[in-house]
């Protein structure tokens, strides 16, 4: 019965990604103006970093429950 895990993970993923995006944009807003290419690299990096916590969240959903 993993249905509850899917619901919890979906809600956590949506809320977490929303907060992460706001923090990433706030971080770049806090920095002094940078060259557009450097900002692009930073946004690319920040856009890929969220994948690592997401994979562990998906692993938790896919894990079999011990009976």
C-alpha positions in Angstrom: 0.0 0.0 0.0 2.2 2.8 -1.3 -0.6 5.2 -2.2 -0.1 7.4 0.8 3.6 7.6 0.0 2.8 8.9 -3.5 0.4 11.5 -2.2 2.9 12.7 0.5 5.8 12.7 -2.0 3.8 14.6 -4.6 2.8 17.3 -2.1 6.3 17.5 -0.7 7.8 17.7 -4.2 5.5 20.5 -5.4 5.9 22.6 -2.2 9.6 22.0 -2.0 10.2 22.8 -5.7 8.2 26.0 -5.3 10.1 27.1 -2.3 13.4 26.2 -3.9 12.6 28.2 -7.0 11.7 31.3 -4.9 15.0 30.9 -2.9 17.1 30.5 -6.1 15.6 33.7 -7.6 16.0 35.6 -4.3 19.6 34.5 -4.1 20.4 35.9 -7.6 18.4 39.0 -6.8 20.6 39.5 -3.7 23.8 39.3 -5.6 25.2 42.4 -7.5 24.5 42.5 -11.2 26.4 39.9 -13.0 27.2 39.2 -16.7 24.3 37.5 -18.4 26.4 34.5 -19.3 27.4 34.0 -15.6 23.8 34.4 -14.5 22.9 31.7 -17.1 25.4 29.3 -15.7 24.2 29.9 -12.2 20.6 29.4 -13.2 21.6 26.2 -15.0 23.4 24.9 -12.0 20.5 25.8 -9.6 18.1 24.3 -12.1 19.9 20.9 -12.0 20.7 20.8 -8.3 17.1 20.0 -7.3 17.3 16.7 -9.1 19.4 15.0 -6.4 16.8 15.4 -3.6 14.1 14.5 -6.0 15.7 11.2 -6.8 15.9 10.3 -3.1 12.2 11.3 -2.7 11.3 9.0 -5.6 13.4 6.2 -4.2 11.4 6.5 -0.9 8.1 6.3 -2.8 9.3 3.2 -4.8 10.7 1.4 -1.7 8.9 -1.7 -0.7 7.2 -1.7 2.6 8.4 -4.4 5.0 5.7 -6.7 6.1 
